[in-house]
Amino acid sequence: MFLRIVLIAAAAYFSIKALIWLRRYVRAQIARARVRDRREDPALGANEMVRDPVCGVYISARDALPATVNGVTVFFCSQECLKSFVERRG
Ligand SMILES: [Zn+2]
């Protein structure tokens, strides 16, 4: 009888521990995913480095010339690159 109570108590203790660990793990994964999303969004953050698709140069998003092409924001290092990108697309 006593042994059974100890076993039930132990089982309850470990399942609560497992639940707490699982919740912490899920939260950590969500936080990590948020950081990843922020990094991959080229429209956010002035310190982000973006690549000019014309000359291939990397520039900070703050200094770049943004242009929206088919709903996607593309960044250029100069008016010349922006112009040649537009011309190349017809
Ligand atoms: Zn360029």
PDB file of the backbone (N, CA, C, O) and the ligand in Angstrom, with CONECT records:
HET     ZN  A 101       1
ATOM      1  N   MET A   1       0.836  -1.213   0.000  1.00  0.00           N
ATOM      2  CA  MET A   1       0.000   0.000   0.000  1.00  0.00           C
ATOM      3  C   MET A   1       0.867   1.256   0.000  1.00  0.00           C
ATOM      4  O   MET A   1       0.682   2.163  -0.812  1.00  0.00           O
ATOM      5  N   PHE A   2       1.806   1.284   0.923  1.00  0.00           N
ATOM      6  CA  PHE A   2       2.696   2.439   1.014  1.00  0.00           C
ATOM      7  C   PHE A   2       3.535   2.589  -0.268  1.00  0.00           C
ATOM      8  O   PHE A   2       3.745   3.689  -0.780  1.00  0.00           O
ATOM      9  N   LEU A   3       3.999   1.440  -0.757  1.00  0.00           N
ATOM     10  CA  LEU A   3       4.814   1.437  -1.969  1.00  0.00           C
ATOM     11  C   LEU A   3       4.030   2.021  -3.143  1.00  0.00           C
ATOM     12  O   LEU A   3       4.574   2.770  -3.954  1.00  0.00           O
ATOM     13  N   ARG A   4       2.741   1.667  -3.224  1.00  0.00           N
ATOM     14  CA  ARG A   4       1.903   2.171  -4.307  1.00  0.00           C
ATOM     15  C   ARG A   4       1.784   3.700  -4.243  1.00  0.00           C
ATOM     16  O   ARG A   4       1.845   4.378  -5.269  1.00  0.00           O
ATOM     17  N   ILE A   5       1.616   4.229  -3.034  1.00  0.00           N
ATOM     18  CA  ILE A   5       1.515   5.691  -2.871  1.00  0.00           C
ATOM     19  C   ILE A   5       2.808   6.353  -3.327  1.00  0.00           C
ATOM     20  O   ILE A   5       2.784   7.383  -4.001  1.00  0.00           O
ATOM     21  N   VAL A   6       3.931   5.760  -2.957  1.00  0.00           N
ATOM     22  CA  VAL A   6       5.228   6.307  -3.357  1.00  0.00           C
ATOM     23  C   VAL A   6       5.361   6.278  -4.876  1.00  0.00           C
ATOM     24  O   VAL A   6       5.827   7.247  -5.476  1.00  0.00           O
ATOM     25  N   LEU A   7       4.957   5.178  -5.501  1.00  0.00           N
ATOM     26  CA  LEU A   7       5.041   5.057  -6.955  1.00  0.00           C
ATOM     27  C   LEU A   7       4.164   6.086  -7.652  1.00  0.00           C
ATOM     28  O   LEU A   7       4.594   6.707  -8.624  1.00  0.00           O
ATOM     29  N   ILE A   8       2.938   6.274  -7.166  1.00  0.00           N
ATOM     30  CA  ILE A   8       2.023   7.257  -7.763  1.00  0.00           C
ATOM     31  C   ILE A   8       2.591   8.664  -7.615  1.00  0.00           C
ATOM     32  O   ILE A   8       2.547   9.472  -8.543  1.00  0.00           O
ATOM     33  N   ALA A   9       3.124   8.937  -6.428  1.00  0.00           N
ATOM     34  CA  ALA A   9       3.709  10.254  -6.181  1.00  0.00           C
ATOM     35  C   ALA A   9       4.899  10.495  -7.109  1.00  0.00           C
ATOM     36  O   ALA A   9       5.065  11.584  -7.659  1.00  0.00           O
ATOM     37  N   ALA A  10       5.712   9.473  -7.270  1.00  0.00           N
ATOM     38  CA  ALA A  10       6.878   9.591  -8.148  1.00  0.00           C
ATOM     39  C   ALA A  10       6.439   9.808  -9.591  1.00  0.00           C
ATOM     40  O   ALA A  10       7.013  10.632 -10.303  1.00  0.00           O
ATOM     41  N   ALA A  11       5.418   9.064 -10.021  1.00  0.00           N
ATOM     42  CA  ALA A  11       4.914   9.199 -11.389  1.00  0.00           C
ATOM     43  C   ALA A  11       4.371  10.603 -11.621  1.00  0.00           C
ATOM     44  O   ALA A  11       4.626  11.214 -12.659  1.00  0.00           O
ATOM     45  N   ALA A  12       3.618  11.110 -10.643  1.00  0.00           N
ATOM     46  CA  ALA A  12       3.053  12.455 -10.750  1.00  0.00           C
ATOM     47  C   ALA A  12       4.186  13.489 -10.814  1.00  0.00           C
ATOM     48  O   ALA A  12       4.151  14.418 -11.621  1.00  0.00           O
ATOM     49  N   TYR A  13       5.177  13.308  -9.958  1.00  0.00           N
ATOM     50  CA  TYR A  13       6.301  14.240  -9.910  1.00  0.00           C
ATOM     51  C   TYR A  13       7.022  14.294 -11.257  1.00  0.00           C
ATOM     52  O   TYR A  13       7.324  15.370 -11.772  1.00  0.00           O
ATOM     53  N   PHE A  14       7.294  13.097 -11.822  1.00  0.00           N
ATOM     54  CA  PHE A  14       8.044  13.080 -13.072  1.00  0.00           C
ATOM     55  C   PHE A  14       7.225  13.573 -14.249  1.00  0.00           C
ATOM     56  O   PHE A  14       7.776  14.163 -15.178  1.00  0.00           O
ATOM     57  N   SER A  15       5.896  13.338 -14.230  1.00  0.00           N
ATOM     58  CA  SER A  15       5.109  13.860 -15.351  1.00  0.00           C
ATOM     59  C   SER A  15       5.002  15.377 -15.289  1.00  0.00           C
ATOM     60  O   SER A  15       4.965  16.038 -16.327  1.00  0.00           O
ATOM     61  N   ILE A  16       4.953  15.934 -14.081  1.00  0.00           N
ATOM     62  CA  ILE A  16       4.949  17.399 -13.965  1.00  0.00           C
ATOM     63  C   ILE A  16       6.285  17.960 -14.442  1.00  0.00           C
ATOM     64  O   ILE A  16       6.334  18.959 -15.159  1.00  0.00           O
ATOM     65  N   LYS A  17       7.359  17.303 -14.033  1.00  0.00           N
ATOM     66  CA  LYS A  17       8.699  17.718 -14.490  1.00  0.00           C
ATOM     67  C   LYS A  17       8.790  17.693 -16.010  1.00  0.00           C
ATOM     68  O   LYS A  17       9.321  18.618 -16.624  1.00  0.00           O
ATOM     69  N   ALA A  18       8.263  16.619 -16.614  1.00  0.00           N
ATOM     70  CA  ALA A  18       8.307  16.466 -18.063  1.00  0.00           C
ATOM     71  C   ALA A  18       7.495  17.567 -18.743  1.00  0.00           C
ATOM     72  O   ALA A  18       7.910  18.116 -19.763  1.00  0.00           O
ATOM     73  N   LEU A  19       6.342  17.883 -18.170  1.00  0.00           N
ATOM     74  CA  LEU A  19       5.495  18.940 -18.739  1.00  0.00           C
ATOM     75  C   LEU A  19       6.192  20.294 -18.689  1.00  0.00           C
ATOM     76  O   LEU A  19       6.161  21.057 -19.654  1.00  0.00           O
ATOM     77  N   ILE A  20       6.826  20.585 -17.543  1.00  0.00           N
ATOM     78  CA  ILE A  20       7.534  21.860 -17.392  1.00  0.00           C
ATOM     79  C   ILE A  20       8.676  21.938 -18.406  1.00  0.00           C
ATOM     80  O   ILE A  20       8.890  22.969 -19.044  1.00  0.00           O
ATOM     81  N   TRP A  21       9.410  20.819 -18.541  1.00  0.00           N
ATOM     82  CA  TRP A  21      10.532  20.788 -19.490  1.00  0.00           C
ATOM     83  C   TRP A  21      10.027  20.988 -20.909  1.00  0.00           C
ATOM     84  O   TRP A  21      10.622  21.734 -21.686  1.00  0.00           O
ATOM     85  N   LEU A  22       8.919  20.318 -21.250  1.00  0.00           N
ATOM     86  CA  LEU A  22       8.355  20.397 -22.601  1.00  0.00           C
ATOM     87  C   LEU A  22       7.912  21.831 -22.915  1.00  0.00           C
ATOM     88  O   LEU A  22       8.149  22.343 -24.010  1.00  0.00           O
ATOM     89  N   ARG A  23       7.262  22.469 -21.926  1.00  0.00           N
ATOM     90  CA  ARG A  23       6.784  23.830 -22.137  1.00  0.00           C
ATOM     91  C   ARG A  23       7.966  24.778 -22.363  1.00  0.00           C
ATOM     92  O   ARG A  23       7.918  25.652 -23.228  1.00  0.00           O
ATOM     93  N   ARG A  24       9.017  24.592 -21.577  1.00  0.00           N
ATOM     94  CA  ARG A  24      10.206  25.427 -21.714  1.00  0.00           C
ATOM     95  C   ARG A  24      10.862  25.216 -23.089  1.00  0.00           C
ATOM     96  O   ARG A  24      11.312  26.162 -23.736  1.00  0.00           O
ATOM     97  N   TYR A  25      10.900  23.950 -23.510  1.00  0.00           N
ATOM     98  CA  TYR A  25      11.503  23.609 -24.802  1.00  0.00           C
ATOM     99  C   TYR A  25      10.722  24.259 -25.946  1.00  0.00           C
ATOM    100  O   TYR A  25      11.313  24.841 -26.856  1.00  0.00           O
ATOM    101  N   VAL A  26       9.382  24.157 -25.894  1.00  0.00           N
ATOM    102  CA  VAL A  26       8.532  24.735 -26.950  1.00  0.00           C
ATOM    103  C   VAL A  26       8.718  26.247 -27.001  1.00  0.00           C
ATOM    104  O   VAL A  26       8.812  26.835 -28.078  1.00  0.00           O
ATOM    105  N   ARG A  27       8.771  26.878 -25.809  1.00  0.00           N
ATOM    106  CA  ARG A  27       8.954  28.330 -25.768  1.00  0.00           C
ATOM    107  C   ARG A  27      10.294  28.732 -26.377  1.00  0.00           C
ATOM    108  O   ARG A  27      10.380  29.721 -27.105  1.00  0.00           O
ATOM    109  N   ALA A  28      11.327  27.970 -26.080  1.00  0.00           N
ATOM    110  CA  ALA A  28      12.658  28.266 -26.620  1.00  0.00           C
ATOM    111  C   ALA A  28      12.645  28.146 -28.144  1.00  0.00           C
ATOM    112  O   ALA A  28      13.250  28.958 -28.844  1.00  0.00           O
ATOM    113  N   GLN A  29      11.952  27.126 -28.649  1.00  0.00           N
ATOM    114  CA  GLN A  29      11.865  26.937 -30.102  1.00  0.00           C
ATOM    115  C   GLN A  29      11.137  28.100 -30.764  1.00  0.00           C
ATOM    116  O   GLN A  29      11.541  28.576 -31.825  1.00  0.00           O
ATOM    117  N   ILE A  30      10.048  28.557 -30.122  1.00  0.00           N
ATOM    118  CA  ILE A  30       9.276  29.674 -30.674  1.00  0.00           C
ATOM    119  C   ILE A  30      10.132  30.936 -30.695  1.00  0.00           C
ATOM    120  O   ILE A  30      10.137  31.669 -31.684  1.00  0.00           O
ATOM    121  N   ALA A  31      10.858  31.193 -29.601  1.00  0.00           N
ATOM    122  CA  ALA A  31      11.709  32.378 -29.523  1.00  0.00           C
ATOM    123  C   ALA A  31      12.789  32.319 -30.603  1.00  0.00           C
ATOM    124  O   ALA A  31      13.086  33.328 -31.242  1.00  0.00           O
ATOM    125  N   ARG A  32      13.367  31.150 -30.803  1.00  0.00           N
ATOM    126  CA  ARG A  32      14.406  30.981 -31.818  1.00  0.00           C
ATOM    127  C   ARG A  32      13.836  31.222 -33.219  1.00  0.00           C
ATOM    128  O   ARG A  32      14.483  31.855 -34.053  1.00  0.00           O
ATOM    129  N   ALA A  33      12.629  30.719 -33.476  1.00  0.00           N
ATOM    130  CA  ALA A  33      11.990  30.889 -34.778  1.00  0.00           C
ATOM    131  C   ALA A  33      11.720  32.366 -35.052  1.00  0.00           C
ATOM    132  O   ALA A  33      11.857  32.833 -36.183  1.00  0.00           O
ATOM    133  N   ARG A  34      11.330  33.102 -33.993  1.00  0.00           N
ATOM    134  CA  ARG A  34      11.074  34.534 -34.162  1.00  0.00           C
ATOM    135  C   ARG A  34      12.337  35.263 -34.561  1.00  0.00           C
ATOM    136  O   ARG A  34      12.304  36.118 -35.446  1.00  0.00           O
ATOM    137  N   VAL A  35      13.462  34.939 -33.920  1.00  0.00           N
ATOM    138  CA  VAL A  35      14.734  35.579 -34.237  1.00  0.00           C
ATOM    139  C   VAL A  35      15.104  35.283 -35.684  1.00  0.00           C
ATOM    140  O   VAL A  35      15.560  36.168 -36.409  1.00  0.00           O
ATOM    141  N   ARG A  36      14.906  34.029 -36.101  1.00  0.00           N
ATOM    142  CA  ARG A  36      15.224  33.629 -37.467  1.00  0.00           C
ATOM    143  C   ARG A  36      14.387  34.432 -38.470  1.00  0.00           C
ATOM    144  O   ARG A  36      14.915  34.918 -39.471  1.00  0.00           O
ATOM    145  N   ASP A  37      13.079  34.572 -38.199  1.00  0.00           N
ATOM    146  CA  ASP A  37      12.189  35.319 -39.092  1.00  0.00           C
ATOM    147  C   ASP A  37      12.672  36.750 -39.248  1.00  0.00           C
ATOM    148  O   ASP A  37      12.702  37.298 -40.350  1.00  0.00           O
ATOM    149  N   ARG A  38      13.051  37.342 -38.125  1.00  0.00           N
ATOM    150  CA  ARG A  38      13.477  38.729 -38.164  1.00  0.00           C
ATOM    151  C   ARG A  38      14.736  38.873 -39.011  1.00  0.00           C
ATOM    152  O   ARG A  38      14.881  39.839 -39.760  1.00  0.00           O
ATOM    153  N   ARG A  39      15.640  37.914 -38.892  1.00  0.00           N
ATOM    154  CA  ARG A  39      16.883  37.961 -39.653  1.00  0.00           C
ATOM    155  C   ARG A  39      16.658  37.813 -41.154  1.00  0.00           C
ATOM    156  O   ARG A  39      17.358  38.417 -41.967  1.00  0.00           O
ATOM    157  N   GLU A  40      15.658  36.988 -41.505  1.00  0.00           N
ATOM    158  CA  GLU A  40      15.453  36.699 -42.924  1.00  0.00           C
ATOM    159  C   GLU A  40      14.594  37.726 -43.637  1.00  0.00           C
ATOM    160  O   GLU A  40      14.481  37.698 -44.862  1.00  0.00           O
ATOM    161  N   ASP A  41      13.986  38.637 -42.877  1.00  0.00           N
ATOM    162  CA  ASP A  41      13.143  39.638 -43.515  1.00  0.00           C
ATOM    163  C   ASP A  41      14.005  40.811 -43.981  1.00  0.00           C
ATOM    164  O   ASP A  41      14.531  41.548 -43.147  1.00  0.00           O
ATOM    165  N   PRO A  42      14.161  41.001 -45.290  1.00  0.00           N
ATOM    166  CA  PRO A  42      15.047  42.066 -45.783  1.00  0.00           C
ATOM    167  C   PRO A  42      14.487  43.457 -45.571  1.00  0.00           C
ATOM    168  O   PRO A  42      15.236  44.433 -45.615  1.00  0.00           O
ATOM    169  N   ALA A  43      13.182  43.573 -45.342  1.00  0.00           N
ATOM    170  CA  ALA A  43      12.572  44.892 -45.190  1.00  0.00           C
ATOM    171  C   ALA A  43      12.777  45.455 -43.792  1.00  0.00           C
ATOM    172  O   ALA A  43      12.525  46.639 -43.564  1.00  0.00           O
ATOM    173  N   LEU A  44      13.231  44.625 -42.846  1.00  0.00           N
ATOM    174  CA  LEU A  44      13.371  45.068 -41.471  1.00  0.00           C
ATOM    175  C   LEU A  44      14.834  45.290 -41.078  1.00  0.00           C
ATOM    176  O   LEU A  44      15.738  44.611 -41.565  1.00  0.00           O
ATOM    177  N   GLY A  45      15.038  46.254 -40.190  1.00  0.00           N
ATOM    178  CA  GLY A  45      16.348  46.461 -39.596  1.00  0.00           C
ATOM    179  C   GLY A  45      17.294  47.243 -40.480  1.00  0.00           C
ATOM    180  O   GLY A  45      17.663  46.793 -41.565  1.00  0.00           O
ATOM    181  N   ALA A  46      17.693  48.438 -40.002  1.00  0.00           N
ATOM    182  CA  ALA A  46      18.566  49.287 -40.797  1.00  0.00           C
ATOM    183  C   ALA A  46      19.985  48.730 -40.849  1.00  0.00           C
ATOM    184  O   ALA A  46      20.750  49.084 -41.746  1.00  0.00           O
ATOM    185  N   ASN A  47      20.347  47.868 -39.907  1.00  0.00           N
ATOM    186  CA  ASN A  47      21.704  47.321 -39.886  1.00  0.00           C
ATOM    187  C   ASN A  47      21.837  46.046 -40.706  1.00  0.00           C
ATOM    188  O   ASN A  47      22.916  45.457 -40.775  1.00  0.00           O
ATOM    189  N   GLU A  48      20.744  45.620 -41.325  1.00  0.00           N
ATOM    190  CA  GLU A  48      20.772  44.403 -42.138  1.00  0.00           C
ATOM    191  C   GLU A  48      21.621  44.637 -43.387  1.00  0.00           C
ATOM    192  O   GLU A  48      21.603  45.720 -43.972  1.00  0.00           O
ATOM    193  N   MET A  49      22.361  43.608 -43.782  1.00  0.00           N
ATOM    194  CA  MET A  49      23.112  43.682 -45.022  1.00  0.00           C
ATOM    195  C   MET A  49      22.254  43.072 -46.122  1.00  0.00           C
ATOM    196  O   MET A  49      21.711  41.978 -45.965  1.00  0.00           O
ATOM    197  N   VAL A  50      22.140  43.773 -47.214  1.00  0.00           N
ATOM    198  CA  VAL A  50      21.339  43.288 -48.337  1.00  0.00           C
ATOM    199  C   VAL A  50      22.214  43.230 -49.592  1.00  0.00           C
ATOM    200  O   VAL A  50      23.218  43.934 -49.696  1.00  0.00           O
ATOM    201  N   ARG A  51      21.820  42.387 -50.532  1.00  0.00           N
ATOM    202  CA  ARG A  51      22.630  42.200 -51.730  1.00  0.00           C
ATOM    203  C   ARG A  51      21.946  42.849 -52.928  1.00  0.00           C
ATOM    204  O   ARG A  51      20.759  42.648 -53.187  1.00  0.00           O
ATOM    205  N   ASP A  52      22.723  43.616 -53.629  1.00  0.00           N
ATOM    206  CA  ASP A  52      22.250  44.215 -54.865  1.00  0.00           C
ATOM    207  C   ASP A  52      22.209  43.110 -55.923  1.00  0.00           C
ATOM    208  O   ASP A  52      23.243  42.506 -56.209  1.00  0.00           O
ATOM    209  N   PRO A  53      21.038  42.828 -56.513  1.00  0.00           N
ATOM    210  CA  PRO A  53      20.942  41.712 -57.461  1.00  0.00           C
ATOM    211  C   PRO A  53      21.617  41.999 -58.804  1.00  0.00           C
ATOM    212  O   PRO A  53      21.827  41.080 -59.596  1.00  0.00           O
ATOM    213  N   VAL A  54      21.958  43.260 -59.066  1.00  0.00           N
ATOM    214  CA  VAL A  54      22.566  43.624 -60.349  1.00  0.00           C
ATOM    215  C   VAL A  54      24.083  43.446 -60.307  1.00  0.00           C
ATOM    216  O   VAL A  54      24.650  42.715 -61.119  1.00  0.00           O
ATOM    217  N   CYS A  55      24.740  44.125 -59.350  1.00  0.00           N
ATOM    218  CA  CYS A  55      26.201  44.049 -59.309  1.00  0.00           C
ATOM    219  C   CYS A  55      26.698  43.085 -58.233  1.00  0.00           C
ATOM    220  O   CYS A  55      27.891  42.787 -58.178  1.00  0.00           O
ATOM    221  N   GLY A  56      25.793  42.593 -57.374  1.00  0.00           N
ATOM    222  CA  GLY A  56      26.158  41.585 -56.388  1.00  0.00           C
ATOM    223  C   GLY A  56      26.838  42.117 -55.153  1.00  0.00           C
ATOM    224  O   GLY A  56      27.337  41.348 -54.332  1.00  0.00           O
ATOM    225  N   VAL A  57      26.860  43.434 -55.012  1.00  0.00           N
ATOM    226  CA  VAL A  57      27.530  44.070 -53.886  1.00  0.00           C
ATOM    227  C   VAL A  57      26.624  44.022 -52.643  1.00  0.00           C
ATOM    228  O   VAL A  57      25.400  44.091 -52.754  1.00  0.00           O
ATOM    229  N   TYR A  58      27.247  43.903 -51.455  1.00  0.00           N
ATOM    230  CA  TYR A  58      26.474  43.917 -50.212  1.00  0.00           C
ATOM    231  C   TYR A  58      26.506  45.321 -49.620  1.00  0.00           C
ATOM    232  O   TYR A  58      27.564  45.939 -49.503  1.00  0.00           O
ATOM    233  N   ILE A  59      25.323  45.812 -49.248  1.00  0.00           N
ATOM    234  CA  ILE A  59      25.194  47.157 -48.692  1.00  0.00           C
ATOM    235  C   ILE A  59      24.252  47.075 -47.514  1.00  0.00           C
ATOM    236  O   ILE A  59      23.463  46.136 -47.410  1.00  0.00           O
ATOM    237  N   SER A  60      24.327  48.071 -46.606  1.00  0.00           N
ATOM    238  CA  SER A  60      23.382  48.060 -45.489  1.00  0.00           C
ATOM    239  C   SER A  60      22.044  48.562 -46.014  1.00  0.00           C
ATOM    240  O   SER A  60      21.993  49.441 -46.873  1.00  0.00           O
ATOM    241  N   ALA A  61      20.966  47.995 -45.489  1.00  0.00           N
ATOM    242  CA  ALA A  61      19.615  48.322 -45.963  1.00  0.00           C
ATOM    243  C   ALA A  61      19.330  49.816 -45.827  1.00  0.00           C
ATOM    244  O   ALA A  61      18.542  50.380 -46.586  1.00  0.00           O
ATOM    245  N   ARG A  62      19.986  50.453 -44.844  1.00  0.00           N
ATOM    246  CA  ARG A  62      19.771  51.877 -44.613  1.00  0.00           C
ATOM    247  C   ARG A  62      20.292  52.707 -45.784  1.00  0.00           C
ATOM    248  O   ARG A  62      19.681  53.709 -46.155  1.00  0.00           O
ATOM    249  N   ASP A  63      21.427  52.291 -46.370  1.00  0.00           N
ATOM    250  CA  ASP A  63      22.033  53.048 -47.467  1.00  0.00           C
ATOM    251  C   ASP A  63      21.519  52.631 -48.829  1.00  0.00           C
ATOM    252  O   ASP A  63      21.748  53.326 -49.819  1.00  0.00           O
ATOM    253  N   ALA A  64      20.827  51.506 -48.892  1.00  0.00           N
ATOM    254  CA  ALA A  64      20.401  50.968 -50.183  1.00  0.00           C
ATOM    255  C   ALA A  64      19.151  51.671 -50.695  1.00  0.00           C
ATOM    256  O   ALA A  64      18.422  52.318 -49.943  1.00  0.00           O
ATOM    257  N   LEU A  65      18.928  51.525 -51.994  1.00  0.00           N
ATOM    258  CA  LEU A  65      17.714  52.049 -52.611  1.00  0.00           C
ATOM    259  C   LEU A  65      16.713  50.910 -52.719  1.00  0.00           C
ATOM    260  O   LEU A  65      16.932  49.969 -53.482  1.00  0.00           O
ATOM    261  N   PRO A  66      15.624  50.978 -51.973  1.00  0.00           N
ATOM    262  CA  PRO A  66      14.655  49.887 -52.044  1.00  0.00           C
ATOM    263  C   PRO A  66      13.694  50.050 -53.216  1.00  0.00           C
ATOM    264  O   PRO A  66      13.315  51.166 -53.572  1.00  0.00           O
ATOM    265  N   ALA A  67      13.307  48.932 -53.807  1.00  0.00           N
ATOM    266  CA  ALA A  67      12.299  48.930 -54.865  1.00  0.00           C
ATOM    267  C   ALA A  67      11.453  47.683 -54.672  1.00  0.00           C
ATOM    268  O   ALA A  67      11.975  46.610 -54.369  1.00  0.00           O
ATOM    269  N   THR A  68      10.160  47.826 -54.846  1.00  0.00           N
ATOM    270  CA  THR A  68       9.275  46.679 -54.685  1.00  0.00           C
ATOM    271  C   THR A  68       8.957  46.089 -56.054  1.00  0.00           C
ATOM    272  O   THR A  68       8.361  46.747 -56.907  1.00  0.00           O
ATOM    273  N   VAL A  69       9.364  44.841 -56.248  1.00  0.00           N
ATOM    274  CA  VAL A  69       9.160  44.146 -57.518  1.00  0.00           C
ATOM    275  C   VAL A  69       8.302  42.917 -57.248  1.00  0.00           C
ATOM    276  O   VAL A  69       8.715  42.021 -56.512  1.00  0.00           O
ATOM    277  N   ASN A  70       7.130  42.870 -57.827  1.00  0.00           N
ATOM    278  CA  ASN A  70       6.173  41.774 -57.626  1.00  0.00           C
ATOM    279  C   ASN A  70       5.931  41.501 -56.139  1.00  0.00           C
ATOM    280  O   ASN A  70       5.845  40.347 -55.718  1.00  0.00           O
ATOM    281  N   GLY A  71       5.823  42.562 -55.357  1.00  0.00           N
ATOM    282  CA  GLY A  71       5.541  42.424 -53.930  1.00  0.00           C
ATOM    283  C   GLY A  71       6.753  42.079 -53.081  1.00  0.00           C
ATOM    284  O   GLY A  71       6.629  41.931 -51.866  1.00  0.00           O
ATOM    285  N   VAL A  72       7.939  41.946 -53.705  1.00  0.00           N
ATOM    286  CA  VAL A  72       9.159  41.633 -52.961  1.00  0.00           C
ATOM    287  C   VAL A  72      10.053  42.869 -52.959  1.00  0.00           C
ATOM    288  O   VAL A  72      10.252  43.498 -53.999  1.00  0.00           O
ATOM    289  N   THR A  73      10.592  43.217 -51.787  1.00  0.00           N
ATOM    290  CA  THR A  73      11.466  44.380 -51.705  1.00  0.00           C
ATOM    291  C   THR A  73      12.878  43.981 -52.117  1.00  0.00           C
ATOM    292  O   THR A  73      13.467  43.055 -51.560  1.00  0.00           O
ATOM    293  N   VAL A  74      13.408  44.700 -53.106  1.00  0.00           N
ATOM    294  CA  VAL A  74      14.761  44.453 -53.607  1.00  0.00           C
ATOM    295  C   VAL A  74      15.563  45.718 -53.334  1.00  0.00           C
ATOM    296  O   VAL A  74      15.046  46.827 -53.471  1.00  0.00           O
ATOM    297  N   PHE A  75      16.840  45.552 -52.943  1.00  0.00           N
ATOM    298  CA  PHE A  75      17.674  46.703 -52.618  1.00  0.00           C
ATOM    299  C   PHE A  75      18.796  46.865 -53.633  1.00  0.00           C
ATOM    300  O   PHE A  75      19.381  45.890 -54.104  1.00  0.00           O
ATOM    301  N   PHE A  76      19.082  48.133 -53.959  1.00  0.00           N
ATOM    302  CA  PHE A  76      20.132  48.435 -54.927  1.00  0.00           C
ATOM    303  C   PHE A  76      21.143  49.396 -54.331  1.00  0.00           C
ATOM    304  O   PHE A  76      20.821  50.192 -53.449  1.00  0.00           O
ATOM    305  N   CYS A  77      22.389  49.309 -54.833  1.00  0.00           N
ATOM    306  CA  CYS A  77      23.447  50.169 -54.305  1.00  0.00           C
ATOM    307  C   CYS A  77      23.374  51.556 -54.916  1.00  0.00           C
ATOM    308  O   CYS A  77      23.822  52.525 -54.302  1.00  0.00           O
ATOM    309  N   SER A  78      22.814  51.668 -56.124  1.00  0.00           N
ATOM    310  CA  SER A  78      22.787  52.959 -56.803  1.00  0.00           C
ATOM    311  C   SER A  78      21.601  53.044 -57.752  1.00  0.00           C
ATOM    312  O   SER A  78      20.938  52.050 -58.048  1.00  0.00           O
ATOM    313  N   GLN A  79      21.355  54.266 -58.218  1.00  0.00           N
ATOM    314  CA  GLN A  79      20.289  54.495 -59.201  1.00  0.00           C
ATOM    315  C   GLN A  79      20.585  53.720 -60.493  1.00  0.00           C
ATOM    316  O   GLN A  79      19.670  53.217 -61.146  1.00  0.00           O
ATOM    317  N   GLU A  80      21.888  53.629 -60.857  1.00  0.00           N
ATOM    318  CA  GLU A  80      22.280  52.918 -62.082  1.00  0.00           C
ATOM    319  C   GLU A  80      21.845  51.462 -62.023  1.00  0.00           C
ATOM    320  O   GLU A  80      21.299  50.927 -62.988  1.00  0.00           O
ATOM    321  N   CYS A  81      22.092  50.822 -60.878  1.00  0.00           N
ATOM    322  CA  CYS A  81      21.723  49.413 -60.724  1.00  0.00           C
ATOM    323  C   CYS A  81      20.208  49.248 -60.740  1.00  0.00           C
ATOM    324  O   CYS A  81      19.682  48.319 -61.355  1.00  0.00           O
ATOM    325  N   LEU A  82      19.522  50.141 -60.071  1.00  0.00           N
ATOM    326  CA  LEU A  82      18.051  50.094 -60.056  1.00  0.00           C
ATOM    327  C   LEU A  82      17.523  50.208 -61.479  1.00  0.00           C
ATOM    328  O   LEU A  82      16.627  49.473 -61.892  1.00  0.00           O
ATOM    329  N   LYS A  83      18.117  51.174 -62.234  1.00  0.00           N
ATOM    330  CA  LYS A  83      17.677  51.422 -63.601  1.00  0.00           C
ATOM    331  C   LYS A  83      17.939  50.202 -64.484  1.00  0.00           C
ATOM    332  O   LYS A  83      17.070  49.792 -65.253  1.00  0.00           O
ATOM    333  N   SER A  84      19.130  49.627 -64.373  1.00  0.00           N
ATOM    334  CA  SER A  84      19.457  48.490 -65.239  1.00  0.00           C
ATOM    335  C   SER A  84      18.625  47.248 -64.862  1.00  0.00           C
ATOM    336  O   SER A  84      18.321  46.409 -65.710  1.00  0.00           O
ATOM    337  N   PHE A  85      18.272  47.156 -63.588  1.00  0.00           N
ATOM    338  CA  PHE A  85      17.402  46.030 -63.168  1.00  0.00           C
ATOM    339  C   PHE A  85      16.022  46.180 -63.802  1.00  0.00           C
ATOM    340  O   PHE A  85      15.456  45.214 -64.314  1.00  0.00           O
ATOM    341  N   VAL A  86      15.490  47.391 -63.763  1.00  0.00           N
ATOM    342  CA  VAL A  86      14.162  47.666 -64.352  1.00  0.00           C
ATOM    343  C   VAL A  86      14.203  47.438 -65.856  1.00  0.00           C
ATOM    344  O   VAL A  86      13.285  46.848 -66.425  1.00  0.00           O
ATOM    345  N   GLU A  87      15.280  47.914 -66.505  1.00  0.00           N
ATOM    346  CA  GLU A  87      15.404  47.770 -67.959  1.00  0.00           C
ATOM    347  C   GLU A  87      15.537  46.306 -68.365  1.00  0.00           C
ATOM    348  O   GLU A  87      14.971  45.873 -69.369  1.00  0.00           O
ATOM    349  N   ARG A  88      16.303  45.542 -67.562  1.00  0.00           N
ATOM    350  CA  ARG A  88      16.526  44.139 -67.874  1.00  0.00           C
ATOM    351  C   ARG A  88      15.229  43.329 -67.815  1.00  0.00           C
ATOM    352  O   ARG A  88      15.033  42.355 -68.541  1.00  0.00           O
ATOM    353  N   ARG A  89      14.346  43.787 -66.903  1.00  0.00           N
ATOM    354  CA  ARG A  89      13.067  43.077 -66.773  1.00  0.00           C
ATOM    355  C   ARG A  89      12.080  43.466 -67.859  1.00  0.00           C
ATOM    356  O   ARG A  89      11.041  42.826 -68.021  1.00  0.00           O
ATOM    357  N   GLY A  90      12.404  44.517 -68.601  1.00  0.00           N
ATOM    358  CA  GLY A  90      11.565  44.922 -69.738  1.00  0.00           C
ATOM    359  C   GLY A  90      10.472  45.870 -69.317  1.00  0.00           C
ATOM    360  O   GLY A  90       9.679  46.307 -70.150  1.00  0.00           O
TER     361      GLY A  90
HETATM  362 ZN    ZN A 101      24.831  47.780 -57.629  1.00  0.00          ZN2+
END
